[in-house]
Amino acid sequence: MKIVVPANPIKVYQRSGDTPQDGYSCHNVAFIMVHGKTEFPKCTYVTISGTPISTISFARVLINGEWVSHD
């Protein structure tokens, strides 16, 4: 396992319920735990409150004052 502290702030989003109308909940990431050494390792995002999140819908990164995501 490796601990990664992001250089830029990251927000991860999780679906709040089972339907699209439920929306998303947003969490600020403090650090990322990377498990394994494969091409696509498993990541656990740990929030600033210490909550581990293994499954996310999408993420955004603050770059030059703008929250961006890869679409």
N, C-alpha and C positions, 0 to 999 in steps of 0.2 A: 504494500500500500504506500502511496505517495500523497503528501499534502501539498496542494497548490493554492497560493494566495493570489487572486486575480490582480493584475496591474490596474484595471479599470473596474468601476462598479458594475455588478451584474444583478439583474432581476430575473427570477425564474417564475413562470406562470404554470399553475395547475388548474385543471377543470374543476369547478366547485361541485358539480353534480353530474348526472347522467345525460341531461339534455342540453342542447345548445343555449337554451334560455337561462340556464343556471349561471353562465358566465365563468370567469376565472378568478382565482385568488393569486395575489402577487407577493413574492417573498424576496427580500434583499439577501444576497449571498455574502457570507463572511469568508469562507474557504471551500475548496473542493477536495474530496478524498477520491483518488484514482486507484481502483482495484485491478490488479492484473497487468500483464505486459503484452496483451494481444494488440492487433491492429485497431480494434474498437473496444477499449477497456470500459468496464463499468464505472460510472461516476456517481458519487453521492454528494449532493450540494448541501452544505450546512449553513443555515440562516444565521443572521446576527443574534437571534435569540437561542441558538443552539439546536434547532430542530433539523434532523437529517431528512432530506428529500431525495428519493431515488428515481421517481418517475415524474417527468415534467412534460408539459405540452409544447412550450417554446421558451426562449430566453431572449433578453435584450441586454445590450452592453452600452454604457455611456461613453461615447467617443466624441470629442470636441464639443461637448455640451449638448449632444443630441442622442436620445435613446434609439439605437438601431438594432435590427434583427436581420438574420439571413433568411430570405424568402426564396 
